[in-house]
Amino acid sequence: MKFLLALLITTIFACNSKKVYSEVVQTDKIDPDIILFNISNGDRTDIANLLLDIEKCNPLAVGVDVIFPENKLSVEDSILANAFEKIHSDILAYKFDSTEKEIRSIDKFRKLGLAEGYTNLYQIDGVTSHFTPIKELNGKLAESFALKIIKQWKPGFKYNFSIDESIPILFQRSLQQYYYFVSEDLLDKNVCDLLKNKVILVGFLGPGDETKQYTPIRRNDKNIERKPDTYGLVVQANAIRTILEYEK
């Protein structure tokens, strides 16, 4: 029975023969490099102010896991565009829909960002378990949000995976194993000091379950409710670590 169970786990969570994560091995250590910020229900002005306050703390990279696909109030859009212009290391998110059509932020924001990366994640039996760091589409190469952030963080980074290779996400940390803040926390100088030379991911972390997904992390929590368990921003943070640890 134990052999059959092990085989089943490997079948579900192994997406290539090079690296197999047969179970979730979580750490109780806070990630030393990646810090999360919750936009909550803030509007574009709130997000702009948050980004500008983060920039003052001199991070190495700022990943914005929010897509702004439409024009809104001109004042709000101008404020957010001004923020993107002033940030020196911002990576913007985009995604592919089911037909491989790109869904991106409007051009007024895109042209001011340093780079863009897609956030698509893939499921097996309804569980988000793997992603493709780099893919070829219509003769062009596209890089994931996680990979783009790493290349800003670690210039000259060399990866060991192939184009279009799907790799399993190494889920090491849930939300509790990251420092995570809201904009008001930046009033504390100690929080700003913590952000210096760090990778900052900005996105939605509640309230509510919007962006939450079913992930293998739920296997480690016997008391978890029957609903999605992990915010997309946390999955992206784990994807960054996955790339760094891949075939190390």
PyMOL commands that set and color helices and strands:
alter all, ss='L'
color gray80, all
select helices_A, chain A and resi 2-13+44-55+74-86+107-110+145-153+175-177+183-187+189-195+216-220+232-245
alter helices_A, ss='H'
color red, helices_A
select strands_A, chain A and resi 34-38+61-64+90-96+102-103+115-118+122-124+127-131+134-137+140-143+167-168+179-181+199-203+212-213+230-231
alter strands_A, ss='S'
color yellow, strands_A
deselect
rebuild
show_as cartoon
